[in-house]
Amino acid sequence: MEVGSENPIQDGEMAEDMNGDDSVGDVDGGTGTDSVGDRPMRKAKRLLTRQSSGGDGSNTSSAQLNKKIPFNKNSRKSRDGRGRGLPKKGGGGGKGTWGKPGEELDADGNAMDSHDPNYDSDSQDENIAFEQICPEMTTEDFEKFFEPMIMEYFEHGDTKDVLEELSDVNIEHLKRRMVEFLISKALDHKDHHRELTSVLISDLYGKVLNTDHLMEGFDDVLTRLSDLVIDTPDASTVVGKFIARAVADDCLPPKYVVRHKAEDVSCPHTKKAAEQADVLLNQKHGIVRLDNIWGTGGGIRPVKQLIKKIVLLLKEYLSSSDIKEATLCLTQLNVPHFHHEVVYEATVIVLEDSHERAAEMMAKFLKSLADAVIITPEQFKQGFQRVYDSMPDLCLDVPNAYQLLESFAALCHKEGFLSDAMLKDIPQRGRKRFVSEGDGGQVKATSS
């Protein structure tokens, strides 16, 4: 057989087939082997073949098989022609992925990521514990916070409000400073405020303060006594009273006084305060007396005692005509809520005195109190209304009380502290109606 005339395979193509660069025979499988020149050659089974470099369209079947599958922008298959064309990591890897498909079936439902659609905030409550953190207050913030609170406490005297406000702040490192601040402020005020300070220290003990805080705070006060006596000359005596009262209230141990008294200190004011506290504690019935060491002042006094003091200062004013002294005595009583009693007692004294001088002096004194806003318009109204309601009883002692009240009210209205409405409400004395007025012979008193 002639090779050049009967074999359809060209020599070049045979060479390529023998080198394995191309395939011959059945692309669908065939027998899988062939022999050329007694050499077995394995047929290549390929699904896709490369297109021929020629564009004559003679190899159309190969071009159809070689057509590439289009990729979209979200496809996760490899685009470089390598690999098996499967998604990376089985579809569970890459940016923006949430695991392999079907992985959600094995999840326990407690997704920790807040951006996960399966995230449930209620299911995390058992695993998350919240702890409140309160930052420590600085010294500058402490003074800005504590001073207005103490000033307000001196007005209402309710220690519960102070405890509630202190519960919201962290002053653990400033408690000794709080004791020193309380006593320093009390030195600038009256005995009534010092009594409130002692009560506050007693109520804070065991809840906010302990014995160490109080001892350290009083140590700071004793160290500063040389400076405190400049503004408060009797600071040593007052601090000694505070120490003795704290011992009586079981806030300080008695050994604190003994230790400071035995110490050889160079400051005479510190030594004087310790000696003052020791004397108060060692006197007969000293513990009982220390409960009233600051006296009773302000609204703590009984009403009868306050009335007696108000009447006394008004009568002293009529004798001395000193408005400043009378005003000072009134403010020292520290009962601004009870100043309507001053209006009432002043009017009653004018009616009982029945002299024009007493009416003019009282009107002048009440005018000065009104200008200084020591007595408010509401208290003037309340005081005069009490006089109006008491007129039937006052007439028993002062027969011409209605005429005297009318003239005194007109004088007060002229001074400008009695309103027109109160002037019109002055009660008038009833007059007798006789038989000639048609009452059937009866005589009775009615108001005009």
C-alpha positions in Angstrom: 0.0 0.0 0.0 1.3 3.4 -0.9 1.3 5.7 1.9 1.2 8.9 -0.1 -1.8 7.9 -2.3 -4.2 6.0 0.1 -3.6 7.3 3.7 -5.9 10.3 4.3 -3.8 11.5 7.2 -1.0 13.8 6.2 2.5 13.4 7.4 2.3 16.6 9.4 -0.9 15.8 11.1 0.4 12.3 11.9 3.4 13.9 13.7 1.1 16.1 15.7 -1.0 13.1 16.6 2.0 11.2 17.8 3.2 14.1 19.9 -0.2 14.2 21.7 -1.0 17.8 20.7 -4.1 16.9 18.8 -6.6 14.0 18.7 -7.8 11.8 15.9 -10.4 9.2 15.7 -13.7 9.4 17.7 -14.2 12.4 19.9 -17.1 10.5 21.5 -15.1 7.7 22.9 -14.6 4.9 20.3 -12.4 2.2 21.3 -10.1 4.5 23.0 -6.8 3.2 21.2 -5.4 3.2 17.7 -2.2 2.0 16.1 -0.1 3.9 13.6 3.1 2.3 12.6 2.8 -0.4 15.3 2.8 2.3 18.0 -0.2 2.4 20.3 -1.6 5.9 20.8 -4.2 6.9 23.3 -7.0 9.0 22.0 -7.6 12.3 23.8 -11.1 12.8 25.0 -11.8 16.5 25.3 -15.0 18.4 25.6 -13.6 21.6 24.1 -10.9 22.0 21.4 -9.0 25.1 20.5 -10.2 26.9 17.5 -8.0 26.8 14.4 -6.1 29.9 13.5 -7.8 30.1 10.2 -11.1 32.0 9.8 -12.5 30.0 6.8 -15.3 28.5 9.0 -14.2 24.9 8.2 -14.0 24.1 11.9 -17.5 25.2 13.0 -18.1 22.4 15.4 -15.0 23.2 17.3 -15.9 26.9 17.5 -19.3 26.0 19.1 -17.7 23.8 21.7 -15.0 26.4 22.4 -17.6 29.2 23.2 -16.9 30.5 26.7 -19.6 30.7 29.4 -20.3 34.4 30.3 -19.6 35.5 33.9 -21.6 38.1 35.8 -20.1 40.5 38.3 -21.4 38.5 41.3 -20.1 35.1 40.0 -17.7 33.4 42.5 -16.2 31.0 39.9 -12.7 31.3 38.8 -12.2 33.5 35.7 -8.6 32.7 34.8 -9.4 29.3 33.2 -7.9 27.3 36.0 -9.4 25.1 38.6 -12.7 23.3 38.5 -14.8 26.4 38.3 -16.3 26.0 41.8 -16.9 28.9 44.3 -14.1 29.6 46.8 -14.3 27.7 50.0 -17.5 26.1 49.0 -19.3 29.4 48.9 -18.5 30.2 52.5 -15.5 32.5 52.0 -14.8 35.9 50.7 -15.9 39.4 51.6 -19.6 39.9 52.5 -20.3 36.1 52.9 -22.0 34.6 56.0 -21.0 31.0 55.6 -21.7 28.1 53.4 -25.2 27.5 52.0 -27.1 25.4 54.5 -24.8 26.3 57.4 -27.7 28.2 59.0 -29.5 24.9 59.6 -26.9 23.9 62.1 -26.7 27.2 63.9 -28.0 27.5 67.5 -29.7 30.8 66.8 -27.5 32.9 69.1 -25.8 35.1 66.5 -23.4 37.5 68.2 -23.0 39.9 65.3 -25.6 42.7 65.5 -25.5 42.9 61.6 -26.5 39.3 61.3 -30.2 38.8 60.2 -30.4 36.0 62.8 -29.2 38.4 65.6 -31.7 38.6 68.5 -30.9 41.2 71.2 -33.2 39.4 73.8 -31.2 36.2 73.5 -28.0 37.9 74.5 -29.2 39.2 77.9 -28.1 36.0 79.6 -24.6 36.3 78.4 -24.0 40.0 78.8 -23.7 41.7 82.2 -23.9 45.5 82.6 -22.1 47.3 85.4 -22.6 50.9 86.3 -19.4 52.9 86.6 -19.5 56.3 88.4 -16.3 58.3 87.9 -14.6 59.8 90.9 -15.4 63.5 91.6 -12.6 66.0 91.5 -11.9 68.5 94.3 -13.1 71.4 92.2 -16.3 69.7 91.2 -16.9 68.6 94.8 -16.9 72.2 96.1 -19.2 73.3 93.2 -21.6 70.4 94.0 -21.4 70.4 97.8 -21.7 74.1 98.7 -25.2 74.7 97.1 -26.4 71.4 98.6 -25.4 72.5 102.1 -26.9 76.0 101.7 -30.1 74.3 100.6 -30.0 72.0 103.6 -29.7 74.9 105.9 -33.0 76.1 104.5 -35.1 72.9 104.7 -33.1 70.9 107.3 -34.0 67.5 105.7 -31.1 65.1 105.9 -32.8 62.6 103.6 -32.4 64.9 100.6 -28.7 65.1 101.3 -28.3 61.4 101.5 -30.2 61.0 98.2 -27.9 63.5 96.5 -24.8 61.9 97.9 -25.8 58.5 96.7 -25.5 59.6 93.0 -21.9 60.7 93.2 -18.6 59.0 93.9 -16.8 60.9 96.7 -15.1 57.9 98.4 -11.7 59.7 98.3 -13.2 63.1 99.5 -15.2 62.0 102.6 -12.7 63.5 105.0 -12.9 66.7 102.9 -16.7 66.7 103.3 -16.4 66.7 107.2 -13.9 69.5 107.1 -16.1 71.5 104.6 -19.2 71.0 106.8 -17.6 72.4 109.9 -15.9 75.3 108.1 -19.3 76.4 106.6 -21.0 76.1 110.0 -18.5 78.4 111.6 -19.7 81.2 109.3 -23.4 80.7 110.3 -25.6 80.9 113.4 -26.1 78.3 116.2 -29.2 77.1 114.4 -27.2 76.1 111.4 -24.5 74.6 113.6 -27.2 72.4 115.2 -28.3 71.3 111.7 -24.6 70.5 110.9 -24.3 68.3 114.0 -27.5 66.5 113.1 -26.3 65.9 109.5 -23.0 64.5 110.7 -24.9 62.2 113.0 -27.2 61.0 110.2 -24.3 60.5 107.7 -22.4 58.4 110.2 -22.8 54.7 109.4 -24.3 55.4 106.0 -21.8 57.6 104.2 -19.1 58.3 106.8 -17.3 56.1 109.3 -15.1 56.8 112.3 -11.9 57.1 110.3 -13.5 59.7 108.0 -14.7 61.8 110.9 -11.3 61.6 112.8 -9.4 62.6 109.6 -11.9 65.4 108.9 -11.6 66.8 112.4 -7.8 66.6 112.2 -7.9 68.8 109.1 -10.1 71.3 110.9 -7.8 71.4 113.9 -4.8 71.9 111.5 -6.6 74.9 109.9 -7.7 76.6 113.2 -5.0 79.2 113.0 -6.5 80.4 109.7 -10.2 80.0 110.7 -9.8 82.2 113.8 -9.1 85.1 111.5 -12.7 85.2 110.2 -14.3 83.5 113.3 -12.5 84.6 116.5 -14.3 81.9 118.6 -13.5 79.1 116.1 -11.6 77.1 118.8 -14.6 77.1 121.1 -17.0 76.2 118.3 -14.8 73.4 117.0 -14.5 72.0 120.6 -18.3 72.0 120.8 -18.5 70.1 117.5 -16.0 67.5 118.8 -17.9 67.1 122.1 -21.2 66.8 120.3 -19.8 64.1 117.9 -18.6 62.1 120.9 -22.0 62.4 122.5 -23.7 61.2 119.3 -21.3 58.1 119.3 -19.7 59.3 116.1 -16.2 59.9 117.6 -14.5 57.7 120.2 -13.7 59.4 123.6 -10.0 58.6 123.1 -9.9 61.1 120.3 -10.3 64.0 122.8 -7.9 62.4 125.2 -5.2 61.9 122.5 -5.4 65.5 121.3 -5.4 66.8 124.8 -2.3 64.8 125.7 -0.4 65.8 122.6 2.1 68.6 122.9 1.0 70.8 120.0 2.5 74.1 119.1 -0.8 75.7 118.0 -2.7 77.2 121.0 -6.0 77.2 119.1 -5.9 73.4 118.6 -5.1 72.9 122.3 -7.9 75.2 123.3 -10.4 73.3 121.2 -9.4 69.9 122.7 -9.6 71.4 126.2 -13.1 72.8 125.5 -14.3 69.4 124.3 -12.9 67.7 127.4 -14.6 70.2 129.7 -18.0 69.7 128.1 -17.7 65.9 128.2 -16.6 65.8 131.9 -19.2 68.1 133.3 -22.1 66.7 135.3 -24.7 65.2 133.0 -22.5 66.3 130.2 -23.7 63.8 127.6 -27.3 64.9 128.2 -26.5 68.6 128.1 -24.6 68.2 124.8 -27.8 67.3 123.0 -28.8 71.0 123.4 -25.3 72.5 123.2 -26.3 74.8 120.3 -29.6 75.9 122.0 -33.0 75.9 120.3 -33.3 78.3 117.5 -35.4 79.2 114.5 -38.5 77.1 113.9 -37.4 74.6 116.6 -38.6 77.1 119.3 -42.1 76.7 120.7 -44.6 79.2 119.3 -45.3 80.7 122.7 -41.7 81.4 123.2 -41.4 83.1 119.8 -44.5 85.2 120.5 -43.0 86.4 123.8 -39.7 87.4 122.1 -41.5 89.3 119.3 -43.7 91.2 121.8 -40.6 92.0 123.9 -38.6 93.4 120.9 -41.6 95.5 119.8 -41.9 97.1 123.2 -38.2 97.7 123.4 -38.4 99.5 120.1 -41.2 101.8 121.4 -38.9 102.7 124.2 -35.6 103.1 122.3 -36.9 104.1 118.8 -33.9 102.2 117.3 -35.1 100.6 114.1 -31.7 98.9 113.3 -31.6 97.2 116.7 -35.2 96.0 116.4 -34.5 94.7 112.9 -31.4 92.9 114.1 -33.3 91.2 116.9 -36.0 90.1 114.5 -33.5 88.6 112.0 -31.7 86.8 114.8 -34.8 84.9 115.6 -34.5 83.3 112.2 -38.2 82.7 111.7 -39.0 84.2 108.3 -42.2 82.1 108.0 -43.5 83.6 111.3 -43.1 87.3 110.4 -46.9 87.7 110.1 -46.9 87.5 113.9 -44.9 90.8 113.9 -47.7 92.6 112.0 -50.3 91.2 114.3 -48.6 92.0 117.5 -47.5 95.4 116.3 -51.2 96.3 115.5 -52.4 94.9 118.8 -49.9 97.0 120.7 -51.0 100.1 118.8 -54.7 99.4 119.8 -53.8 98.8 123.4 -51.6 101.8 123.7 -54.2 104.1 122.1 -51.6 106.9 121.4 -50.8 108.5 118.2 -47.0 108.3 118.8 -47.2 104.4 119.1 -49.1 104.3 115.8 -46.6 106.4 114.0 -43.6 104.5 115.3 -45.1 101.1 114.5 -46.0 102.3 111.0 -42.5 103.5 110.5 -41.0 100.3 111.7 -43.3 98.1 109.5 -42.4 100.4 106.6 -38.7 99.7 107.0 -39.3 96.0 107.2 -41.4 96.1 104.0 -38.7 98.1 102.2 -36.0 95.5 103.3 -38.4 92.7 102.2 -38.1 91.1 105.6 -41.9 91.0 105.7 -43.6 90.1 102.5 -46.9 91.6 101.2 -48.5 88.3 101.8 -47.4 88.3 105.4 -48.8 91.8 105.8 -52.1 90.6 104.5 -52.1 87.6 106.7 -51.2 89.7 109.8 -53.9 92.3 109.3 -56.5 89.7 108.5 -55.8 88.0 111.8 -56.4 91.4 113.5 -59.7 91.8 111.6 -60.8 88.4 112.8 -59.9 89.2 116.4 -61.6 92.5 116.6 -64.7 91.2 118.6 -62.4 90.0 121.4 -60.1 93.1 121.2 -63.1 95.4 121.7 -63.7 93.8 125.2 -60.4 95.3 126.4 -60.3 98.4 124.0 -63.8 99.8 123.5 -62.6 102.2 120.7 -60.6 99.5 118.9 -62.5 99.9 115.6 -61.7 103.7 115.4 -58.1 103.1 116.3 -57.7 100.3 113.8 -59.2 102.4 111.1 -56.8 105.3 111.7 -53.8 103.0 111.9 -54.8 101.2 108.7 -55.1 104.5 106.9 -51.6 105.5 108.2 -50.2 102.1 106.9 -51.9 102.6 103.6 -50.4 106.0 103.3 -46.9 104.5 104.0 -47.6 102.2 101.0 -47.4 98.7 102.6 -51.1 98.1 103.1 -53.1 97.4 99.9 -56.4 99.1 98.9 -58.2 95.8 99.2 -57.1 95.3 102.8 -58.0 98.9 103.6 -61.6 98.3 102.3 -62.0 95.1 104.3 -61.6 96.9 107.7 -64.5 95.7 109.9 -66.9 98.4 111.2 -68.3 98.4 114.8 -71.9 97.4 115.0 -74.5 100.0 116.3 -77.6 99.6 118.3 -81.0 99.8 116.6 -83.9 101.2 118.7 -87.7 100.9 118.9 -88.2 103.9 116.6 -86.6 101.9 113.7 -89.5 99.4 113.7 -88.1 96.4 115.5 -91.2 95.9 117.7 -89.6 97.3 120.8 -86.5 95.1 120.7 -83.0 96.4 121.0 -80.2 94.6 119.3 -76.8 95.3 117.8 -76.2 94.8 114.1 -73.4 95.7 111.8 -73.9 98.8 109.7 
